[in-house]
Amino acid sequence: MRVLVTGGAGFIGSHLVDRFLQEGFQVRVLDSLLRKVHPHGRPAYLPAGIEFIHGDVTDRETLRKALQGVDVVSHQAAYQDYMPEFSHFLQVNAVSTALIYELIVQYQLPVKKVIVASSQAVYGEGQYACPQDGFILPQPRSQQQLAWGDWEVSCPQCGRKATPVPLQEEHNNPYNQYAVSKLAGEKAALGLGWLHGIPTVALRYSITQGVRQSLYNHYSGICRIFFSRAMQRRPLIIYEDGRQTRDFVHVQDVVDANMLVLEKDAANFHTFNVGSGNPTTVIDYANAVLRKLPSAAGVQITGEYRRGDNRHSVSSIHKLTQLGWRARRDLSTIMDDFLAWIESIGGVPEQIADADAHMRNAGVVLSVS
């Protein structure tokens, strides 16, 4: 069996490459080696025994060559950032997904299964329960509300504060460019897969953390940002009030989910959340980092917020657990593994960019009035 892993030099993709090799697959990787993620080119952790194609998933001829002779497509390539390059998100995350199916159908390629990486971001501001009006899918908090420092979500009908509930797969409500592009990609995959008899699964990842998370990419998340700042003895910057909740999942649990849905026909043409199912506040996450690195400079709540952030995001993982999967690694394990990896590569690079300053300069980070 030969598998194509798009984005296979990246964080999640590279761990899938390792697992596919362990399972006896022939592995082909297609990756653009985007400079802000891979400033030094092909990463050393990519095994020598794979077939590597340096190219873009949006390039028709490159993608056609990459699809030749493969049995499985693991479509992990994605564009992720906080920057307002709206059309580029759709081009990379949605159009490339549709192009995979276009080429499979046009050239009658015998692909047996496609697994598409989606995101918890498709839920937008999330899912809530109002004590008076019941279940609601709220619009994002307005810029006026955030500028006042009013952080929690209210019911749009009665104005009461609403309670977040675990995110269910059947409800989605994306607003920002990344979320819209990921939902468009998974809808294209599942729809075209069904119409053309190509077994397809979409996996909505929660915030995935662990070894090989890019130290250079501004989007690579709280683990990279907090540990980098802590190791440089700089304060951990927290937006809003730090009580927003997130769902963190170990990259190896994400790999396990991919391998499970590959094997299970019952997963075909379904979407599954992949997360821990456990809420963690940002302030609790920061304090956990400080316990790992007690010499760090502490926490700084700046009175700022980040445009496009949602307040609470914790996925229900019931559907995937019914298939036989469970998250086996907790938040402490995530941090231990990431910290050990940072130390193994010689620490945080001196030239690493300051994500907070970059976002503030771009108008993504805004101050409370």
DOSEKOL-840917 format. One record per residue (C-alpha): residue in one letter; y, z, x. Coordinates in steps of 0.2 Angstrom, whole numbers, plus 2048, in hexadecimal, padded with zeros to 3 digits. Example, Ala and Ser with C-alpha at 12.3 -4.5 7.8 and 13.67 -1.06 7.14 Angstrom:
! residues 2
A7EA82783E S7FB824844 
END
This chain:
! residues 369
M800800800 R8117FB806 V821805800 L833800802 V83F80F804 T851809801 G85C815809 G84E81B814 A858820823 G86282D817 F85E83F813 I85283E805 G84C82C809 S84683181B H83C840815 L834834809 V830828817 D827836820 R81D83A811 F81882880D L81282781F Q80883781E E80083080E G7FB820817 F808814810 Q80F80681A V82280981A R8317FD81A V84280481A L8527FB814 D862805819 S8747FF81D L87680E829 L887811821 R892817830 K899827827 V88882D824 H87F826834 P88D825841 H88182284F G876815847 R864817843 P85F829843 A852830850 Y848838842 L84382783B P831823841 A82E81584D G81F80F843 I829809834 E8307F8830 F8437FA830 I8507ED828 H8627F182B G86B7EA81C D8737ED80C V86A7EF7FB T8787E57F3 D8747D67FD R8697CB7F4 E85F7C2802 T85D7D280C L8567DB7FD R84B7CC7F9 K8437CD80A A8417E0809 L8387DF7F8 Q82B7D27FF G8197D97FF V81D7EA7F9 D8137F47EC V81F8027E9 V8328037EA S83A8147ED H84D8107E9 Q85681E7F2 A8658157F8 A87681A7F0 Y88881B7F3 Q88F82D7F2 D8A08337F5 Y8AF83C7ED M8BA82D7F1 P8C18227E2 E8B88127E7 F8B38107D5 S8AB7FE7D6 H8A28017E6 F89880F7DD L8928037D0 Q88E7F57DC V8838007E7 N87B80C7DA A8798017CB V87A7EE7D0 S86E7F07DE T8617F87D2 A8637EA7C6 L8617DE7D5 I8507E67DA Y8497E17C9 E8517D07C9 L8497CC7D9 I8387D37D4 V8387C87C4 Q8407B97CB Y8337B87DA Q8257C07D0 L8227CD7DD P8137D97DA V81C7E97DA K8127F77D2 K81F8047D0 V8318087D3 I8388197D5 V84B81A7D3 A8558297D9 S86282E7CC S86D83E7CC Q87184E7C2 A8828477C2 V87E83C7B3 Y88084C7A8 G89384C7AB E89B85C7A6 G88A8627A0 Q882869790 Y888878787 A885883778 C89488976D P891899763 Q899890754 D89587D756 G88587D75F F88087176C I88E867774 L890859782 P8A285D787 Q8AF85178F P8B38567A1 R8C08647A2 S8D285C7A2 Q8DD85C7B1 Q8E98677A7 Q8DC8747A4 L8D78747B6 A8E98757BC W8EB8857B2 G8DC88C7BB D8D288D7AB W8C08897B1 E8B488B7A3 V8AF87E796 S8B4881784 C8AD879774 P8B886A76F Q8B686E75D C8BA88175C G8C188576D R8B6893771 K8AE895782 A89D88C783 T88D89278C P885885798 V873881794 P86587979F L8688667A0 Q85C85C796 E85784A79B E85A843789 H86D84778A N87983F797 N88C83E797 P8928377A8 Y8A58357AB N8A88337BE Q8A48237C8 Y89582A7D0 A88D8317C0 V8908217B7 S8898167C4 K8798217C6 L8768207B3 A87980E7B3 G86C80C7C1 E85F8167B8 K86280D7A7 A8607FC7AF A8508027B8 L8478097A9 G84D7FC79E L8497ED7A9 G8397F57AF W8337F779D L8377E6797 H82F7DE7A6 G8207E97A8 I8257F17B8 P8208047B8 T83080D7BC V8368207BD A8478277BF L8498387C8 R85A8417C5 Y85C84C7D4 S86585C7D4 I86F8617E4 T86285D7F1 Q863867801 G85A868812 V857861823 R85F850828 Q86E85281B S87B848823 L88885382D Y89484482C N89483F81A H8A2848810 Y897847801 S88884F809 G88B85F800 I88D872800 C87F87680C R88786A81A I89986F816 F896882815 F88A883824 S89587882F R8A488282B A89B89382E M89488D83F Q8A6889844 R8AB89A83E R8B7892831 P8B889981F L8AD892812 I8B988A805 I8B588C7F3 Y8BD8837E5 E8C188A7D4 D8BB89C7D3 G8AA89A7DB R8A189E7CB Q89C88C7C7 T88988A7C7 R87E87E7D0 D86C8797D2 F8658777E3 V8558707E8 H84C86E7F8 V84985C7FE Q83785F800 D8358637EE V83E8537EA V83284A7F5 D8248527EC A82B84C7DB N82C83A7E1 M81A83A7E7 L8148427D6 V81D8357CB L8168277D6 E80482D7D3 K8068317C0 D8068237B4 A80C82F7A7 A81D82F7B0 N82081D7AE F8308187A4 H83682A7A4 T8458347AC F8428457B4 N84D8527BA V8498587CC G8518697CF S84E87C7D1 G8528807BF N85B88F7C6 P86E8927C5 T8778977D5 T88A89A7D6 V8948927E4 I89A8A47E9 D8888AA7EA Y88389B7F4 A89289E800 N88C8B0802 A87B8AB805 V8818A0813 L88B8AF81A R87B8B981A K8738AC825 L8828AB830 P88B8BC830 S8978B783E A89F8AA832 A8B18AC82D G8AE8B081B V8B38A880A Q8C38A0805 I8C789D7F2 T8D68917F4 G8DC8907E2 E8D787D7E2 Y8CB8727D9 R8C28627DC R8C68537D0 G8B684E7C7 D8AC85E7CA N8A38657BC R8A18787B8 H88F87B7B6 S8808707BA V86E8777B9 S86086C7B4 S85186F7A9 I84286B7B3 H83686E7A4 K83185B7A3 L82C8597B5 T8238697B5 Q8198637A7 L8138557B2 G80D8617BF W81C8647CB R8258747CF A8338787DC R82A8827E9 R8388867F5 D8478927F1 L8598927F7 S85689D806 T84989180C I85588280A M86288C815 D855891822 D84F87F824 F860878825 L866885831 A85788383C W85A87083C I86C871841 E86787D84F S85A871855 I866862857 G87286D861 G87E873853 V88C86C849 P89485C852 E8A585F858 Q8AC84F850 I8A685483F A8B2850831 D8BB85D827 A8B5858815 D8C286480D A8D085C816 H8CA84B813 M8C984E800 R8DA8577FF N8E2848808 A8DA83C7FC G8E08457ED V8CF84B7E8 V8D385E7EB L8E18647E0 S8EA8747DE V8EC8807CF S8FE8807C9 
END
